[in-house]
């Protein structure tokens, strides 16, 4: 495994995330609004659909992780699925946001089928994309640097371009017609999606050079065992699920919040635009912070700053709802923390892959990163479920003046719930996550020694040889002390 990646591979890998996250950005940010305000579907139905679809994704995502782990082609196991999934998902995206002249029951059936199909085809592409990361480099410092690159590009595509400017873009290319705006925007995203991921497929080959000697295929039973026996994976699941639920509550209701609670759609763009820049900045400074702070300290910042931002947003909404500066400040705080959290958990998952190899003897990177995809979508569904039922239960009426009860429901989902779950995420991380510092270094040392024994790695020089032989004598002691 190459510990140092070329500039070309680093940024070719990262650029694929632009189109990838533009694709999921339009779904996570605008799909519920499209279903309720353009197609006029029931908010409770939409929330329920989003939630129930994730139960299928629980099987679909893990199954795709198994498929990737069991794939062996001349092009590797990641890139073929990345190419296939991107093309299919782009087609489904355009179909989802196209007006087919349906109404009544047929429209509800169409929305159900297309939304589930979008989730399935996105999985085909997303899991191999993130599964490449642990195989790009084994050096912890290099991994910290590489991990934030796709996250930065993802923030540019999903948070900044789609979140910050999505409404304006749709108004412009749709000439004021909401349906045309969504359809044309979907076409634009699909084209960018295929081009950017195509760059990744063509130029990033290092990850597919690593082939394990395992010939036994990964079964579903083994997948469940990996989840159950890898205690740090369970911690990562708790951390990611709670934080992403908080962020998806915000992204799911923010359009409604600024349109109906604040009464100014322009402030939505201010909030999301500055939030997008802040998320990118958080990702940019993450490697630097990781050099001088522990991951636990970085995660404390990632959790604390959004809480401050949400408090600012609440006070602004109560006392100065039309204040652009404070709205921008709230967006900056919320997503600056999100950027730091994204950088942290990307490295955490890569470390969890190595920990699984150390503890269980298998890497299972595709299975582990498939869980990330599942968690992000499940958290999005939970946010949509809360939003849908809250809107329906409080008497939400599209394109109308809302009742005080409806407005308060939007405030709870936008501000109160996210604050609670961000704090819970930090508590889980602080109390249970242990892959830090010397502890992680020892695990990586033992893995390198094992690979050398199997002839998978070459000793660089005589000094390294002596040091590694000494460490080999200590391996059993290390293993006992950190098991």
C-alpha positions in Angstrom: 0.0 0.0 0.0 1.4 3.4 -0.9 1.6 5.7 2.1 1.9 8.8 0.0 -0.6 9.5 -2.8 0.0 11.7 -5.8 -1.7 15.1 -6.1 -3.6 13.7 -9.1 -5.1 10.7 -7.2 -5.9 12.7 -4.1 -7.9 15.3 -5.9 -9.4 12.9 -8.5 -10.8 11.0 -5.6 -12.1 14.1 -4.0 -13.7 15.6 -7.1 -16.1 12.7 -7.4 -17.8 13.8 -4.3 -19.0 17.1 -5.9 -21.5 15.4 -8.2 -22.2 12.6 -5.7 -23.2 15.0 -3.0 -25.1 17.3 -5.4 -27.2 14.2 -6.2 -27.9 13.4 -2.5 -28.1 17.1 -1.7 -31.2 17.7 -3.9 -32.8 14.6 -2.3 -32.0 15.4 1.4 -32.6 19.1 1.1 -35.5 19.5 -1.4 -37.2 16.2 -2.0 -39.7 16.5 0.8 -40.5 20.1 -0.3 -40.9 18.9 -3.9 -43.3 16.1 -2.8 -45.4 18.2 -0.5 -45.5 21.6 -2.3 -45.1 20.7 -6.0 -46.6 17.2 -6.2 -49.0 18.0 -3.3 -48.5 14.7 -1.5 -49.4 14.4 2.2 -46.6 15.4 4.5 -47.3 12.5 6.8 -47.2 10.1 3.8 -43.8 11.5 2.7 -42.3 11.3 6.1 -43.5 7.7 6.5 -42.2 6.8 3.1 -38.8 8.3 3.8 -38.6 6.4 7.1 -39.9 3.0 5.9 -37.6 3.1 2.9 -34.6 2.9 5.2 -35.6 -0.5 6.5 -35.1 -1.8 3.0 -31.8 0.2 2.9 -30.7 -1.6 6.0 -30.6 -4.9 4.0 -29.6 -3.2 0.7 -26.7 -1.2 2.1 -25.1 -4.1 3.9 -25.8 -6.4 1.0 -24.0 -4.0 -1.3 -21.0 -4.0 1.1 -20.9 -7.8 0.8 -21.1 -7.6 -3.0 -18.2 -5.2 -3.2 -16.1 -7.2 -0.7 -16.7 -10.3 -2.8 -16.0 -8.6 -6.2 -12.7 -9.4 -8.1 -12.2 -8.0 -11.6 -9.3 -6.8 -13.6 -10.4 -3.2 -12.7 -10.5 -4.0 -9.0 -13.6 -4.3 -6.7 -14.4 -0.6 -6.2 -14.3 1.2 -9.6 -16.7 -1.1 -11.6 -19.5 -0.6 -9.1 -18.7 3.1 -8.8 -19.2 3.6 -12.6 -22.3 1.4 -12.8 -24.0 2.9 -9.8 -23.4 6.5 -10.9 -24.9 6.1 -14.3 -28.0 4.3 -13.0 -28.5 6.7 -10.1 -28.3 9.7 -12.4 -31.0 8.3 -14.6 -33.3 7.6 -11.6 -32.7 11.1 -10.3 -33.9 12.7 -13.5 -36.9 10.4 -13.6 -37.8 11.2 -10.0 -38.0 15.0 -10.7 -39.8 14.7 -14.0 -43.5 15.4 -14.4 -45.1 12.3 -15.9 -48.7 13.7 -15.7 -49.7 11.4 -12.9 -52.2 12.1 -10.2 -54.0 10.4 -7.3 -53.0 6.8 -6.4 -50.7 6.4 -9.4 -48.7 9.5 -8.3 -48.3 8.1 -4.7 -47.1 4.8 -6.2 -44.7 6.5 -8.5 -43.2 8.6 -5.7 -42.8 5.5 -3.5 -41.1 3.4 -6.2 -38.8 6.1 -7.5 -37.7 7.2 -4.0 -36.8 3.6 -3.0 -35.1 3.0 -6.3 -33.1 6.2 -5.9 -31.8 5.0 -2.5 -30.9 1.5 -3.9 -29.0 2.9 -6.9 -27.2 5.5 -4.8 -26.0 2.7 -2.5 -24.4 0.9 -5.5 -22.2 4.0 -6.1 -21.7 5.4 -2.6 -20.4 2.3 -0.8 -17.5 1.6 -3.1 -16.6 5.3 -3.2 -16.0 5.6 0.6 -14.7 2.0 0.8 -11.7 3.1 -1.3 -10.4 5.4 1.5 -8.9 2.9 3.9 -7.0 1.3 1.1 -5.5 4.5 -0.3 -3.0 4.9 2.5 -2.2 3.3 5.9 -0.2 6.2 7.2 -2.4 8.0 9.9 -1.1 11.5 9.1 -1.6 11.0 5.4 -5.0 9.5 6.0 -6.0 12.6 8.0 -5.1 14.8 5.0 -6.7 12.6 2.4 -9.9 12.0 4.3 -10.9 15.7 4.3 -10.4 16.2 0.5 -13.6 14.3 -0.6 -15.5 15.9 2.3 -14.5 19.4 1.2 -15.7 18.6 -2.4 -18.8 17.0 -1.0 -19.5 20.2 1.0 -19.0 22.3 -2.1 -21.5 20.2 -4.1 -24.1 19.4 -1.5 -24.0 22.2 1.1 -22.8 25.2 -1.0 -24.0 24.7 -4.5 -27.2 22.8 -3.9 -28.1 24.0 -0.4 -26.9 27.6 -0.7 -27.9 28.4 -4.3 -30.4 25.6 -5.1 -33.5 27.7 -4.9 -32.1 30.5 -7.0 -30.8 28.1 -9.6 -34.2 26.4 -9.8 -36.0 29.7 -10.1 -33.6 30.8 -12.9 -33.5 27.7 -15.0 -37.2 27.0 -14.4 -38.2 30.5 -15.3 -40.3 30.7 -12.2 -42.0 27.3 -12.8 -41.3 25.1 -9.8 -41.7 21.8 -11.7 -39.5 22.9 -14.5 -36.9 24.2 -12.0 -36.7 20.8 -10.3 -36.5 18.9 -13.5 -33.8 21.0 -15.1 -31.8 21.1 -11.9 -31.9 17.3 -11.8 -30.6 17.1 -15.3 -27.8 19.5 -14.5 -26.8 17.6 -11.4 -27.0 14.3 -13.3 -24.5 15.5 -15.9 -22.1 16.9 -13.3 -22.5 13.7 -11.3 -21.4 11.5 -14.2 -18.5 13.7 -15.2 -17.0 14.1 -11.7 -17.3 10.5 -10.7 -15.9 9.5 -14.1 -12.7 11.4 -13.2 -12.5 9.4 -10.0 -13.0 6.1 -11.8 -10.3 6.8 -14.4 -7.6 8.3 -12.2 -7.9 6.6 -8.8 -6.3 3.1 -9.0 -4.3 2.8 -5.8 -7.2 1.4 -3.7 -7.8 -1.4 -6.2 -4.2 -2.6 -6.0 -4.8 -4.0 -2.5 -6.2 -7.4 -2.6 -6.5 -9.5 0.5 -5.7 -13.2 0.4 -9.1 -14.1 1.7 -10.9 -16.4 -0.7 -13.9 -17.1 1.4 -16.8 -15.0 0.5 -18.4 -12.7 3.1 -21.8 -14.0 4.2 -24.6 -12.0 5.8 -24.0 -13.9 9.0 -20.4 -12.7 9.0 -21.5 -9.2 8.4 -23.6 -9.3 11.5 -20.7 -10.8 13.4 -18.4 -7.9 12.2 -20.9 -5.4 13.5 -21.4 -7.2 16.8 -17.8 -8.0 17.6 -16.2 -4.7 16.5 -17.0 -2.6 19.6 -15.5 0.5 18.0 -17.8 0.1 15.0 -20.7 0.1 17.4 -19.4 3.3 19.0 -19.0 4.9 15.5 -22.6 3.9 14.7 -23.9 5.7 17.7 -21.8 8.8 17.1 -22.6 9.1 13.4 -26.3 8.3 13.8 -27.0 10.9 16.5 -25.0 13.7 14.9 -26.4 13.0 11.5 -30.0 12.9 12.8 -29.4 16.4 14.3 -28.1 17.8 11.0 -30.8 16.1 9.0 -33.5 17.5 11.2 -32.1 20.9 10.2 -31.7 20.2 6.5 -35.2 18.6 6.3 -37.1 21.5 7.8 -34.9 24.5 7.1 -36.8 25.4 3.9 -40.1 25.3 5.7 -38.6 27.2 8.7 -37.3 30.2 6.6 -40.3 30.3 4.3 -43.0 30.1 7.0 -41.5 30.8 10.4 -39.1 33.6 9.4 -41.2 34.6 6.4 -38.2 35.4 4.2 -37.0 32.8 1.6 -33.9 34.8 0.9 -32.7 34.1 4.5 -32.7 30.4 3.7 -30.0 31.0 1.0 -28.0 33.2 3.4 -28.1 30.6 6.1 -27.2 27.7 3.8 -24.6 29.6 1.8 -22.6 30.7 4.8 -23.1 27.3 6.3 -21.6 25.7 3.2 -18.5 27.9 3.3 -18.1 27.2 7.0 -18.4 23.5 6.5 -15.6 23.6 3.9 -13.5 25.8 6.2 -14.0 23.2 9.0 -12.8 20.4 6.8 -9.8 22.5 5.7 -8.7 23.2 9.2 -9.4 19.7 10.5 -5.9 18.2 9.6 -4.2 21.2 11.2 -6.3 20.8 14.4 -5.7 17.1 14.4 -1.9 17.8 14.6 -2.3 19.9 17.8 -5.4 18.5 19.4 -6.7 15.0 20.2 -9.6 13.7 18.3 -11.7 14.0 21.4 -10.9 17.7 21.7 -11.7 18.2 18.0 -15.0 16.4 18.5 -15.8 18.6 21.5 -15.5 21.6 19.2 -17.5 19.9 16.5 -20.3 19.4 19.0 -20.1 22.6 20.9 -20.1 25.1 18.0 -23.4 23.9 16.4 -25.1 24.2 19.8 -24.0 27.8 20.0 -25.2 28.4 16.4 -28.6 27.0 17.2 -29.0 29.2 20.2 -28.1 32.2 18.1 -30.7 31.1 15.5 -33.4 30.7 18.1 -32.7 34.1 19.7 -32.6 35.7 16.2 -35.9 34.2 15.3 -37.5 35.5 18.4 -36.1 39.0 18.6 -34.7 39.9 15.1 -36.1 37.4 12.6 -35.0 39.4 9.5 -31.4 40.0 10.6 -29.1 38.7 7.8 -25.9 39.0 9.8 -27.1 36.9 12.8 -28.7 34.3 10.4 -25.4 34.0 8.6 -23.5 33.6 11.9 -25.9 30.9 13.0 -25.3 29.0 9.7 -21.5 29.4 10.1 -21.6 27.9 13.6 -23.8 25.0 12.8 -21.8 23.9 9.7 -18.4 24.7 11.0 -19.0 22.1 13.7 -20.4 19.8 11.0 -17.2 20.1 8.9 -15.0 19.2 11.9 -17.3 16.3 12.6 -17.2 15.0 9.0 -13.4 15.1 9.0 -13.3 13.3 12.4 -15.7 10.5 11.5 -14.2 9.8 8.1 -10.9 9.1 9.8 -12.7 7.2 12.6 -14.3 4.8 10.1 -10.9 4.2 8.4 -9.4 3.5 11.8 -12.3 1.2 12.7 -11.5 -0.8 9.5 -7.9 -1.3 10.8 -9.1 -2.1 14.3 -11.5 -4.7 12.8 -8.5 -6.3 10.9 -6.5 -6.3 14.1 -9.2 -7.8 16.2 -11.1 -10.1 13.8 -8.5 -10.8 11.1 -10.5 -9.3 8.2 -10.7 -5.7 6.9 -14.3 -5.6 5.6 -13.9 -2.0 4.5 -16.9 -2.1 2.2 -19.2 -3.6 4.9 -18.1 -0.9 7.4 -18.5 2.0 5.0 -21.8 0.6 3.9 -23.0 1.1 7.4 -22.0 4.8 7.1 -24.2 5.1 4.0 -27.0 3.4 5.9 -26.7 5.6 8.9 -26.7 8.8 6.8 -29.8 7.8 5.0 -31.5 6.5 8.1 -30.8 9.7 10.0 -32.2 11.6 7.0 -35.3 9.4 7.1 -35.8 10.0 10.9 -35.6 13.7 10.3 -38.1 13.5 7.5 -40.4 11.4 9.6 -40.4 13.9 12.5 -40.9 16.7 10.0 -43.7 15.0 8.1 -45.7 14.0 11.1 -45.1 17.3 12.9 -46.3 19.3 9.8 -49.3 17.0 9.4 -50.2 16.9 13.0 -50.0 20.6 13.5 -52.2 21.4 10.4 -49.6 22.4 7.8 -51.1 23.7 4.6 -48.8 24.3 1.6 -48.5 27.9 0.3 -50.6 29.3 3.2 -50.2 31.2 6.4 -49.4 28.6 9.1 -50.9 28.3 12.6 -48.9 29.1 15.7 -48.8 25.3 16.5 -47.3 24.5 13.1 -44.7 27.2 13.5 -43.7 26.0 16.9 -43.4 22.4 15.5 -41.0 23.7 12.9 -38.9 25.5 15.6 -38.7 22.3 17.7 -37.4 20.3 14.7 -35.1 23.0 13.5 -33.5 23.9 16.8 -34.4 21.9 19.9 -34.0 18.3 18.6 -30.7 19.0 16.9 -29.2 20.5 20.1 -30.2 17.5 22.1 -28.8 14.9 19.6 -25.5 16.8 19.0 -24.8 16.7 22.8 -25.7 13.0 22.9 -23.3 12.3 20.0 -20.4 13.9 21.9 -21.2 12.0 25.1 -21.0 8.7 23.2 -17.7 9.7 21.6 -16.1 10.9 24.8 -17.2 7.9 26.9 -16.7 5.0 24.5 -14.3 5.8 21.6 -10.7 4.6 22.2 -8.8 4.5 18.9 -6.5 7.5 19.7 -2.8 8.2 20.1 -0.5 5.5 21.2 -3.4 3.0 21.4 -4.0 3.3 17.6 -0.2 3.4 16.9 0.3 0.1 18.5 -2.5 -1.5 16.6 -1.1 -0.2 13.3 2.4 -1.5 14.3 1.0 -5.0 15.0 -0.9 -5.0 11.6 2.3 -4.0 9.8 4.2 -6.9 11.5 1.5 -9.4 10.6 1.6 -8.2 6.9 5.4 -8.6 6.9 5.1 -12.1 8.2 2.7 -12.9 5.3 5.0 -11.4 2.8 2.6 -8.6 2.0 5.0 -5.8 3.0 8.7 -5.3 2.5 11.1 -4.0 5.2 12.5 -0.7 4.1 16.0 -0.8 5.7 18.0 -2.5 8.4 17.2 -0.1 11.1 13.5 -0.7 10.5 14.2 -4.4 10.6 15.8 -4.3 14.0 13.0 -2.1 15.4 10.3 -4.3 13.9 11.9 -7.5 15.3 11.9 -5.9 18.8 8.3 -4.9 18.4 7.4 -8.4 17.2 8.7 -9.8 20.5 6.2 -7.4 22.2 3.3 -8.2 20.0 1.6 -10.7 22.4 2.1 -8.2 25.2 0.6 -5.4 23.1 -2.3 -7.7 22.1 -3.1 -8.6 25.6 -3.0 -5.0 26.8 -5.3 -3.6 24.2 -7.7 -6.4 23.7 
